[in-house]
Amino acid sequence: MSRGLGDVYKRQEKPDAVIAGSDEVAAGMVMEALKNGVKIPQDIAIMGVDDQPLASYLQIPLTTIWQPVQDEGRCAAKEMVRQLKGESEGIRRKELDLKLIVRQSA
């Protein structure tokens, strides 16, 4: 098994689920699990982040978290410009909406 998923399955107490840092990593975990007879989501649920196009095309479509990437970039750029202008009364934080995209891997 790949190092990441193999490490998970070497544990005496196995997790019920894994949230990967990206859909690409989660996709690799799904493929490796299937190659080794691990049932998803029965043996382990796998979730990604970003809702990349590949997430819906996997043999077992990936549950993932959609992020408003364009809004994140826009907010980060505005904050950077604000700070470069010396308007630094502290870092402004803004919450953006995430969406859980439920598919078959969780």
Phi and psi restraints in degrees (value plus and minus 20) as a CYANA .aco file:
   2 SER   PHI     -81.0   -41.0
   2 SER   PSI     137.0   177.0
   3 ARG   PHI     -75.4   -35.4
   3 ARG   PSI     -67.7   -27.7
   4 GLY   PHI     -81.3   -41.3
   4 GLY   PSI     -73.9   -33.9
   5 LEU   PHI     -91.8   -51.8
   5 LEU   PSI     -55.7   -15.7
   6 GLY   PHI     -80.5   -40.5
   6 GLY   PSI     -61.6   -21.6
   7 ASP   PHI     -81.3   -41.3
   7 ASP   PSI     -58.6   -18.6
   8 VAL   PHI     -83.9   -43.9
   8 VAL   PSI     -62.6   -22.6
   9 TYR   PHI    -101.9   -61.9
   9 TYR   PSI     -26.9    13.1
  10 LYS   PHI    -103.5   -63.5
  10 LYS   PSI     -35.4     4.6
  11 ARG   PHI     -88.9   -48.9
  11 ARG   PSI     125.8   165.8
  12 GLN   PHI     -85.7   -45.7
  12 GLN   PSI     -65.6   -25.6
  13 GLU   PHI    -122.2   -82.2
  13 GLU   PSI      90.7   130.7
  14 LYS   PHI    -107.2   -67.2
  14 LYS   PSI     123.0   163.0
  15 PRO   PHI     -91.6   -51.6
  15 PRO   PSI     138.0   178.0
  16 ASP   PHI     -99.9   -59.9
  16 ASP   PSI     -45.6    -5.6
  17 ALA   PHI    -172.5  -132.5
  17 ALA   PSI     137.9   177.9
  18 VAL   PHI    -152.2  -112.2
  18 VAL   PSI     113.5   153.5
  19 ILE   PHI    -128.9   -88.9
  19 ILE   PSI      91.4   131.4
  20 ALA   PHI    -101.0   -61.0
  20 ALA   PSI     138.3   178.3
  21 GLY   PHI     -93.4   -53.4
  21 GLY   PSI     -31.9     8.1
  22 SER   PHI    -175.5  -135.5
  22 SER   PSI     141.6   181.6
  23 ASP   PHI     -85.4   -45.4
  23 ASP   PSI     -54.0   -14.0
  24 GLU   PHI     -83.5   -43.5
  24 GLU   PSI     -63.6   -23.6
  25 VAL   PHI     -86.7   -46.7
  25 VAL   PSI     -63.5   -23.5
  26 ALA   PHI     -82.0   -42.0
  26 ALA   PSI     -59.3   -19.3
  27 ALA   PHI     -81.5   -41.5
  27 ALA   PSI     -62.5   -22.5
  28 GLY   PHI     -82.2   -42.2
  28 GLY   PSI     -58.7   -18.7
  29 MET   PHI     -86.8   -46.8
  29 MET   PSI     -60.5   -20.5
  30 VAL   PHI     -82.0   -42.0
  30 VAL   PSI     -68.6   -28.6
  31 MET   PHI     -82.7   -42.7
  31 MET   PSI     -62.6   -22.6
  32 GLU   PHI     -86.4   -46.4
  32 GLU   PSI     -60.7   -20.7
  33 ALA   PHI     -81.9   -41.9
  33 ALA   PSI     -67.6   -27.6
  34 LEU   PHI     -82.0   -42.0
  34 LEU   PSI     -60.2   -20.2
  35 LYS   PHI     -80.7   -40.7
  35 LYS   PSI     -48.4    -8.4
  36 ASN   PHI    -126.6   -86.6
  36 ASN   PSI      -3.1    36.9
  37 GLY   PHI      56.5    96.5
  37 GLY   PSI      -6.1    33.9
  38 VAL   PHI    -103.1   -63.1
  38 VAL   PSI     109.2   149.2
  39 LYS   PHI    -109.5   -69.5
  39 LYS   PSI     110.9   150.9
  40 ILE   PHI    -134.7   -94.7
  40 ILE   PSI     109.4   149.4
  41 PRO   PHI    -113.4   -73.4
  41 PRO   PSI     -13.1    26.9
  42 GLN   PHI     -80.6   -40.6
  42 GLN   PSI     -68.0   -28.0
  43 ASP   PHI    -103.9   -63.9
  43 ASP   PSI     -58.8   -18.8
  44 ILE   PHI    -176.9  -136.9
  44 ILE   PSI     116.2   156.2
  45 ALA   PHI    -110.6   -70.6
  45 ALA   PSI     121.2   161.2
  46 ILE   PHI    -147.5  -107.5
  46 ILE   PSI     111.2   151.2
  47 MET   PHI    -149.6  -109.6
  47 MET   PSI     124.1   164.1
  48 GLY   PHI    -131.6   -91.6
  48 GLY   PSI    -192.4  -152.4
  49 VAL   PHI    -159.4  -119.4
  49 VAL   PSI     113.2   153.2
  50 ASP   PHI      99.1   139.1
  50 ASP   PSI     -40.6    -0.6
  51 ASP   PHI      33.2    73.2
  51 ASP   PSI      32.4    72.4
  52 GLN   PHI     -88.6   -48.6
  52 GLN   PSI     134.8   174.8
  53 PRO   PHI     -73.3   -33.3
  53 PRO   PSI     -56.4   -16.4
  54 LEU   PHI     -81.0   -41.0
  54 LEU   PSI     -43.7    -3.7
  55 ALA   PHI     -79.2   -39.2
  55 ALA   PSI     -54.5   -14.5
  56 SER   PHI    -110.4   -70.4
  56 SER   PSI     -27.5    12.5
  57 TYR   PHI    -122.6   -82.6
  57 TYR   PSI     -21.7    18.3
  58 LEU   PHI     -88.2   -48.2
  58 LEU   PSI     140.8   180.8
  59 GLN   PHI     -75.0   -35.0
  59 GLN   PSI     -60.3   -20.3
  60 ILE   PHI    -135.4   -95.4
  60 ILE   PSI      83.6   123.6
  61 PRO   PHI     -73.5   -33.5
  61 PRO   PSI     118.9   158.9
  62 LEU   PHI    -108.1   -68.1
  62 LEU   PSI     107.8   147.8
  63 THR   PHI     -92.7   -52.7
  63 THR   PSI     117.0   157.0
  64 THR   PHI    -171.2  -131.2
  64 THR   PSI     149.0   189.0
  65 ILE   PHI    -129.0   -89.0
  65 ILE   PSI      99.6   139.6
  66 TRP   PHI    -103.1   -63.1
  66 TRP   PSI     115.4   155.4
  67 GLN   PHI    -140.5  -100.5
  67 GLN   PSI     124.9   164.9
  68 PRO   PHI    -100.1   -60.1
  68 PRO   PSI      57.2    97.2
  69 VAL   PHI     -78.2   -38.2
  69 VAL   PSI     -61.7   -21.7
  70 GLN   PHI     -84.2   -44.2
  70 GLN   PSI     -61.1   -21.1
  71 ASP   PHI     -85.4   -45.4
  71 ASP   PSI     -58.8   -18.8
  72 GLU   PHI     -79.9   -39.9
  72 GLU   PSI     -66.2   -26.2
  73 GLY   PHI     -84.0   -44.0
  73 GLY   PSI     -62.7   -22.7
  74 ARG   PHI     -82.4   -42.4
  74 ARG   PSI     -66.0   -26.0
  75 CYS   PHI     -84.5   -44.5
  75 CYS   PSI     -61.3   -21.3
  76 ALA   PHI     -84.2   -44.2
  76 ALA   PSI     -62.2   -22.2
  77 ALA   PHI     -84.8   -44.8
  77 ALA   PSI     -63.0   -23.0
  78 LYS   PHI     -81.6   -41.6
  78 LYS   PSI     -61.2   -21.2
  79 GLU   PHI     -86.5   -46.5
  79 GLU   PSI     -60.3   -20.3
  80 MET   PHI     -83.7   -43.7
  80 MET   PSI     -65.1   -25.1
  81 VAL   PHI     -82.5   -42.5
  81 VAL   PSI     -63.1   -23.1
  82 ARG   PHI     -78.3   -38.3
  82 ARG   PSI     -64.8   -24.8
  83 GLN   PHI     -90.4   -50.4
  83 GLN   PSI     -57.3   -17.3
  84 LEU   PHI     -84.5   -44.5
  84 LEU   PSI     -48.9    -8.9
  85 LYS   PHI     -98.9   -58.9
  85 LYS   PSI     -21.6    18.4
  86 GLY   PHI      64.4   104.4
  86 GLY   PSI      -9.3    30.7
  87 GLU   PHI    -106.6   -66.6
  87 GLU   PSI      48.1    88.1
  88 SER   PHI    -131.1   -91.1
  88 SER   PSI      42.6    82.6
  89 GLU   PHI    -103.3   -63.3
  89 GLU   PSI       8.0    48.0
  90 GLY   PHI      91.1   131.1
  90 GLY   PSI     141.1   181.1
  91 ILE   PHI     -95.5   -55.5
  91 ILE   PSI     111.9   151.9
  92 ARG   PHI    -109.1   -69.1
  92 ARG   PSI     116.3   156.3
  93 ARG   PHI    -133.4   -93.4
  93 ARG   PSI     125.6   165.6
  94 LYS   PHI    -158.0  -118.0
  94 LYS   PSI     109.3   149.3
  95 GLU   PHI    -106.4   -66.4
  95 GLU   PSI     112.3   152.3
  96 LEU   PHI    -133.6   -93.6
  96 LEU   PSI     131.7   171.7
  97 ASP   PHI     -96.6   -56.6
  97 ASP   PSI     113.9   153.9
  98 LEU   PHI    -127.3   -87.3
  98 LEU   PSI     138.2   178.2
  99 LYS   PHI    -150.9  -110.9
  99 LYS   PSI     112.8   152.8
 100 LEU   PHI    -105.0   -65.0
 100 LEU   PSI      99.2   139.2
 101 ILE   PHI    -121.0   -81.0
 101 ILE   PSI      83.6   123.6
 102 VAL   PHI    -106.8   -66.8
 102 VAL   PSI     101.7   141.7
 103 ARG   PHI    -145.5  -105.5
 103 ARG   PSI    -165.0  -125.0
 104 GLN   PHI    -117.2   -77.2
 104 GLN   PSI     -26.6    13.4
 105 SER   PHI    -105.8   -65.8
 105 SER   PSI     -23.0    17.0
